[in-house]
Amino acid sequence: MTDAQLLISPVPGVELRFAHVNGVRLRYASSGPTDGPLVLLVHGWPELWFSWRHQLRALGAAGFRAVAPDCRGYGGSDAPERREAYDCATVCADMVALLRHELLRERAILVGHDWGAILGWQLCLLEPQRFVAYCGMSVPPMFHTPVSPMKGFAQRFGRGDDGVFFYIPYHNETHAARDAASGATVPASAYGDEAAADHGPAEDEYDGDVEGTLRRLYLLGAQSSVAALRRTDAPVEEFQPRGAGGRAGWLPRLPAVPEDLPAWLPARDLAYFVGEYARRGFRGGVNYYRNFERNWRLLAPLAGRQLEQPVMFLSGEEDMVLYSYGGKENVRKVVEGNVANLERCVWLEDTGHWCQQEKPAEVNEALLAFVQRHAPLLQAERVARL
């Protein structure tokens, strides 16, 4: 696909461009007046700028400059090979460079979903004067914990073929390889910086069935809710040992999804996601997971620090992330414990993980109220630019 083709937007009123920042080329979408208060939207996995298609148009129509990049490793952006290229410090530097050197702004209101939410919490800690307000969606703060994430997963699920299958350790696996220094073979269960390879079975599995992967991950349950999963319907149950079923990956452990698509994901929209992932592949996105341990070390100096910016947290009530934290009240406590100025939590009924796509009207209403309330924090910059 040519560069010109990569910049053809399937969404009326949304423009696609390239930016060369922080050593990579990022594709980004934008909408709204160029001098409007800036809102930066950061997507998660397995998503794209296109996940924000409804918000881009709504924010632009309301007079904001809305910008949503394909994060490195996704869609029309560069995808470095090395897993270390996806740690939080590097990806956060991408967002700051995009803001300052491409968009020529010093400050923005930040919005993040899924992995974009994780990065958003981190950006607000690392750059509190630059990101003046934050809306995090689906994933609460994941700051420094006493036990490193991968050790925590190993304690809970075990490790290697005898460990109970969970998708995050699976995404951390790399192919067994020979260590260049010692000559020893490093096993697939050597995670993070211990690994000798930069790719693994997860992206091989997903690249082998792009549409099937996206359908299963987007369409679990009536509203994409993992809470509605009936794991006994799957040929290999998710919480069997990693080595069960011939070392089956994630997809065989998930139930089949109906052929019919929900109203929020028509065939043309799914086809855009499928086309982008068929061309780019899944490795870049999976490599974000291979930095859990590295990110934990990088963020250690920020342990105990709270966000000072105004914050809104938004999630579907059927989001599987809520269940992994023990329910929405536990999630609320996590957010309150890490945020000094939490304005509100928004819980969307009958909504799963892909909230900004499943319920765009409800999300747009809450988001517009939030950014309009805090646009004055960007007013001084806007006046200076005029």
Wavefront OBJ file of the C-alpha trace (Angstrom):
o trace
v 0.000 0.000 0.000
v 1.333 3.425 -0.933
v 1.690 6.334 1.457
v -1.106 8.117 -0.384
v -3.407 5.151 0.183
v -2.515 5.033 3.884
v -3.765 8.609 4.165
v -7.207 7.975 2.680
v -9.626 8.482 5.544
v -12.753 6.308 5.683
v -14.416 8.815 8.005
v -15.880 12.038 6.541
v -14.499 15.096 8.277
v -11.440 13.244 9.618
v -8.042 13.824 7.982
v -5.037 11.471 8.112
v -1.437 12.693 8.109
v 2.085 11.468 8.873
v 4.361 12.897 11.555
v 8.075 12.128 11.983
v 8.659 12.223 15.744
v 10.973 10.523 18.244
v 12.666 8.446 15.543
v 9.491 6.939 14.058
v 6.810 7.914 11.588
v 3.347 8.015 13.121
v 0.081 8.257 11.250
v -2.494 10.389 13.002
v -6.112 11.383 12.479
v -7.437 14.851 13.185
v -10.690 16.755 13.129
v -11.886 20.211 14.054
v -10.413 23.718 13.732
v -6.620 23.887 13.796
v -6.702 26.540 16.515
v -9.218 24.737 18.727
v -8.344 23.461 22.213
v -6.396 20.257 21.691
v -7.679 16.851 22.780
v -5.276 13.928 22.284
v -6.881 10.469 22.077
v -4.711 7.370 22.624
v -6.009 3.921 21.618
v -5.353 0.462 23.073
v -4.947 -3.139 21.850
v -6.036 -4.385 19.375
v -7.228 -1.011 18.181
v -6.279 1.916 15.909
v -6.960 5.622 15.526
v -10.206 4.356 13.953
v -11.451 3.287 17.398
v -11.982 7.015 18.075
v -13.924 7.709 14.846
v -17.075 8.798 16.716
v -15.220 10.961 19.226
v -13.081 12.649 16.572
v -16.142 13.903 14.737
v -18.026 14.935 17.875
v -15.075 16.831 19.350
v -14.286 18.480 16.030
v -17.891 19.602 15.579
v -17.783 21.134 19.074
v -14.788 23.308 18.147
v -11.965 21.191 19.570
v -8.889 20.066 17.684
v -9.142 16.309 18.147
v -6.088 14.179 17.315
v -5.794 10.374 17.459
v -2.528 8.711 16.403
v -1.885 5.133 15.454
v 0.564 4.323 18.259
v 3.891 2.863 17.157
v 3.425 -0.741 16.066
v -0.098 -0.165 14.765
v -1.826 0.638 11.493
v -0.063 3.247 9.395
v 2.687 3.958 11.938
v 6.169 2.449 12.066
v 6.610 -0.829 13.939
v 10.164 -1.265 15.287
v 11.293 -4.876 15.667
v 12.847 -4.741 19.130
v 10.468 -5.252 22.041
v 12.286 -2.587 24.083
v 11.044 -0.005 21.559
v 7.594 -0.277 23.147
v 8.317 0.566 26.770
v 6.255 3.279 28.433
v 9.007 5.914 28.409
v 9.475 5.562 24.642
v 5.780 5.539 23.749
v 5.092 8.457 26.078
v 7.928 10.344 24.372
v 6.151 9.703 21.053
v 3.045 11.459 22.353
v 4.982 14.429 23.729
v 6.931 14.791 20.465
v 3.717 14.584 18.441
v 2.220 17.289 20.613
v 5.185 19.650 20.528
v 6.912 19.125 17.179
v 4.036 18.167 14.869
v 1.011 19.867 16.395
v 3.080 22.777 17.781
v 1.286 22.743 21.106
v 2.623 22.656 24.626
v -0.484 21.365 26.388
v -3.515 19.186 25.737
v -6.420 17.402 27.365
v -5.664 13.678 27.254
v -7.999 10.718 26.688
v -6.907 7.061 26.745
v -8.569 3.664 26.389
v -7.173 0.204 27.277
v -3.375 0.359 26.750
v -3.924 3.995 25.834
v -5.396 4.459 29.308
v -2.325 2.852 30.886
v -0.109 5.217 28.902
v -2.380 8.131 29.780
v -2.031 7.602 33.531
v 1.735 7.437 33.038
v 1.846 10.537 30.826
v -0.082 12.517 33.410
v 2.478 11.549 36.054
v 5.483 12.152 33.832
v 4.222 15.390 32.225
v 1.730 16.992 34.647
v 2.127 20.513 33.237
v 1.652 19.312 29.653
v -1.471 17.160 30.066
v -3.837 19.360 32.028
v -6.858 17.044 32.388
v -7.386 13.340 31.776
v -10.199 10.968 30.883
v -9.173 7.333 31.377
v -11.383 4.625 29.910
v -11.677 0.956 30.951
v -8.307 0.481 32.698
v -7.590 2.107 36.098
v -4.099 3.306 37.104
v -1.390 0.633 37.020
v 1.414 2.285 38.946
v 4.303 0.833 40.892
v 3.355 -2.159 43.049
v 5.440 -3.904 45.736
v 5.686 -7.054 43.587
v 6.607 -6.743 39.913
v 3.761 -7.569 37.507
v 5.259 -10.717 35.991
v 6.191 -12.079 39.405
v 2.637 -11.368 40.493
v 1.238 -13.232 37.491
v 3.635 -16.123 38.159
v 2.446 -16.329 41.778
v -1.179 -16.331 40.662
v -1.040 -18.473 37.514
v 2.294 -20.308 37.599
v 4.823 -20.201 34.789
v 5.589 -22.204 31.676
v 3.618 -25.181 30.365
v 2.491 -26.257 33.838
v 1.173 -22.807 34.686
v -2.488 -21.912 34.241
v -3.106 -20.119 30.948
v -3.628 -16.354 31.129
v -3.340 -14.068 28.141
v -0.828 -11.580 29.607
v 1.903 -14.180 30.305
v 1.048 -15.668 26.896
v 1.695 -12.281 25.274
v 5.003 -12.144 27.139
v 6.195 -15.422 25.666
v 8.782 -15.310 22.918
v 10.087 -18.116 20.791
v 12.844 -20.149 22.387
v 16.189 -18.849 21.144
v 19.911 -19.136 21.770
v 21.411 -16.384 23.890
v 24.182 -14.664 21.932
v 26.431 -14.161 24.958
v 26.156 -17.493 26.774
v 25.098 -19.781 23.946
v 22.383 -21.259 26.202
v 18.876 -21.841 24.925
v 16.416 -19.391 26.484
v 12.932 -20.902 26.891
v 9.621 -19.355 25.814
v 8.759 -18.698 29.470
v 11.707 -16.287 29.857
v 9.762 -13.023 29.891
v 10.749 -9.436 29.272
v 14.453 -8.641 29.350
v 15.200 -12.312 30.125
v 13.931 -13.343 26.677
v 16.279 -13.852 23.772
v 13.758 -13.245 20.973
v 11.599 -10.282 20.005
v 8.564 -12.186 18.772
v 6.513 -15.112 19.951
v 3.555 -17.423 19.497
v 0.837 -14.845 20.233
v 1.382 -12.686 17.160
v 1.934 -15.790 15.018
v -1.466 -17.068 16.137
v -3.271 -13.786 15.552
v -1.581 -13.058 12.215
v -2.723 -16.479 11.022
v -6.398 -15.547 11.437
v -6.754 -11.767 11.516
v -10.509 -11.531 11.118
v -11.136 -14.447 13.455
v -8.926 -12.833 16.096
v -10.652 -9.462 15.896
v -14.114 -11.001 15.833
v -13.399 -13.047 18.950
v -11.879 -10.146 20.855
v -14.399 -7.509 19.765
v -17.565 -9.612 19.921
v -17.383 -11.610 23.137
v -20.874 -11.417 24.587
v -23.811 -9.340 23.456
v -21.898 -6.087 24.052
v -18.364 -7.484 23.718
v -18.479 -8.378 27.377
v -16.126 -11.036 28.670
v -18.456 -11.243 31.662
v -20.873 -13.000 29.289
v -18.295 -15.610 28.263
v -19.180 -19.238 28.806
v -15.715 -20.739 28.836
v -17.050 -24.292 28.954
v -18.179 -23.786 25.356
v -14.561 -23.482 24.248
v -12.627 -26.560 23.078
v -9.716 -25.719 25.404
v -10.783 -23.949 28.574
v -8.882 -20.743 29.257
v -7.730 -21.632 32.752
v -6.262 -25.033 31.901
v -2.452 -25.357 31.953
v -0.549 -23.508 29.242
v 0.601 -26.849 27.803
v -2.941 -28.239 27.477
v -4.413 -28.810 24.045
v -1.073 -29.111 22.288
v 0.103 -25.762 23.691
v -2.982 -24.095 22.273
v -2.929 -20.324 22.119
v -5.678 -17.959 23.203
v -8.190 -18.249 20.369
v -9.059 -21.950 20.856
v -9.799 -21.176 24.503
v -12.411 -18.579 23.584
v -15.936 -19.439 22.443
v -16.947 -18.894 18.852
v -18.759 -15.643 18.147
v -21.925 -15.271 16.074
v -21.542 -14.501 12.389
v -23.915 -11.548 12.668
v -22.295 -8.257 13.602
v -23.735 -5.869 16.207
v -24.993 -2.453 15.171
v -21.922 -0.758 16.669
v -19.524 -2.686 14.396
v -20.917 -2.837 10.862
v -19.115 -4.920 8.239
v -17.358 -1.917 6.676
v -15.866 -0.888 10.027
v -14.695 -4.397 10.858
v -13.212 -4.635 7.355
v -11.116 -1.518 8.021
v -9.683 -3.002 11.217
v -9.030 -6.326 9.472
v -7.301 -4.678 6.516
v -5.009 -2.636 8.751
v -4.030 -5.631 10.906
v -3.583 -7.892 7.891
v -1.079 -5.387 6.505
v 0.727 -4.345 9.698
v 0.408 -7.509 11.792
v -0.007 -7.913 15.551
v 3.619 -7.985 16.732
v 3.941 -4.307 17.604
v 0.814 -4.327 19.743
v 1.774 -7.548 21.525
v 5.198 -6.085 22.306
v 3.553 -3.559 24.619
v 2.741 -6.502 26.901
v 6.377 -7.648 26.783
v 7.317 -4.470 28.640
v 5.263 -4.979 31.802
v 8.395 -5.754 33.823
v 10.493 -3.050 32.185
v 7.766 -0.439 32.738
v 7.539 -1.449 36.376
v 11.225 -0.636 36.828
v 11.044 2.587 34.824
v 8.161 3.893 36.923
v 9.655 2.932 40.294
v 10.766 6.540 41.038
v 7.118 7.644 40.814
v 5.851 5.171 43.424
v 3.284 6.753 45.719
v 2.738 9.861 43.626
v -0.845 10.896 42.815
v -2.219 12.581 39.724
v -3.076 16.216 40.435
v -5.000 16.906 37.206
v -8.804 16.789 36.987
v -9.730 13.202 36.076
v -12.813 11.400 34.803
v -12.899 7.604 34.652
v -15.319 5.921 32.251
v -16.055 2.229 31.747
v -18.708 -0.201 30.613
v -20.334 -2.055 33.492
v -19.716 -5.354 31.668
v -16.053 -4.631 30.935
v -13.895 -7.663 31.763
v -11.305 -5.338 33.309
v -13.756 -4.451 36.068
v -14.176 -8.122 36.870
v -10.429 -8.677 36.973
v -10.280 -5.997 39.692
v -13.210 -7.460 41.624
v -15.937 -5.124 40.365
v -16.556 -1.457 39.773
v -16.406 -0.404 43.429
v -12.911 -1.869 43.720
v -11.952 -0.077 40.504
v -13.318 3.152 41.948
v -11.124 2.685 45.028
v -8.053 2.096 42.845
v -8.750 5.285 40.904
v -9.461 7.308 44.071
v -6.244 6.054 45.648
v -4.146 7.330 42.730
v -5.962 10.532 41.816
v -6.147 13.664 43.959
v -8.855 15.346 41.859
v -11.286 12.663 40.661
v -14.358 14.462 39.341
v -16.522 11.463 38.537
v -16.705 7.839 37.483
v -19.074 7.060 34.622
v -20.457 3.518 34.394
v -22.243 2.613 31.153
v -24.936 -0.033 31.453
v -24.976 -3.030 29.105
v -21.547 -2.062 27.773
v -18.370 -4.055 27.487
v -14.717 -3.193 26.960
v -14.971 -1.279 23.669
v -17.051 1.452 25.277
v -16.277 4.373 22.950
v -17.399 2.271 19.982
v -20.275 0.414 21.629
v -21.945 3.492 23.131
v -20.596 6.503 21.211
v -23.497 8.833 22.064
v -23.164 8.248 25.801
v -19.373 8.450 25.720
v -19.436 11.617 23.623
v -21.887 13.286 25.992
v -19.709 12.595 29.032
v -16.464 13.394 27.221
v -17.698 16.672 25.746
v -18.912 17.858 29.134
v -15.499 17.023 30.620
v -13.344 18.698 27.945
v -15.600 21.756 27.741
v -15.282 22.171 31.503
v -11.497 22.100 31.297
v -10.888 23.878 27.976
v -10.099 27.098 29.911
v -6.927 25.376 31.131
v -5.752 25.602 27.509
v -7.086 29.087 26.874
v -3.835 30.960 27.495
v -2.021 28.870 24.908
v -4.852 29.296 22.437
v -4.834 33.074 22.812
v -1.053 33.183 22.364
v -1.325 31.207 19.117
v -4.022 33.517 17.780
l 1 2 3 4 5 6 7 8 9 10 11 12 13 14 15 16 17 18 19 20 21 22 23 24 25 26 27 28 29 30 31 32 33 34 35 36 37 38 39 40 41 42 43 44 45 46 47 48 49 50 51 52 53 54 55 56 57 58 59 60 61 62 63 64 65 66 67 68 69 70 71 72 73 74 75 76 77 78 79 80 81 82 83 84 85 86 87 88 89 90 91 92 93 94 95 96 97 98 99 100 101 102 103 104 105 106 107 108 109 110 111 112 113 114 115 116 117 118 119 120 121 122 123 124 125 126 127 128 129 130 131 132 133 134 135 136 137 138 139 140 141 142 143 144 145 146 147 148 149 150 151 152 153 154 155 156 157 158 159 160 161 162 163 164 165 166 167 168 169 170 171 172 173 174 175 176 177 178 179 180 181 182 183 184 185 186 187 188 189 190 191 192 193 194 195 196 197 198 199 200 201 202 203 204 205 206 207 208 209 210 211 212 213 214 215 216 217 218 219 220 221 222 223 224 225 226 227 228 229 230 231 232 233 234 235 236 237 238 239 240 241 242 243 244 245 246 247 248 249 250 251 252 253 254 255 256 257 258 259 260 261 262 263 264 265 266 267 268 269 270 271 272 273 274 275 276 277 278 279 280 281 282 283 284 285 286 287 288 289 290 291 292 293 294 295 296 297 298 299 300 301 302 303 304 305 306 307 308 309 310 311 312 313 314 315 316 317 318 319 320 321 322 323 324 325 326 327 328 329 330 331 332 333 334 335 336 337 338 339 340 341 342 343 344 345 346 347 348 349 350 351 352 353 354 355 356 357 358 359 360 361 362 363 364 365 366 367 368 369 370 371 372 373 374 375 376 377 378 379 380 381 382 383 384 385 386
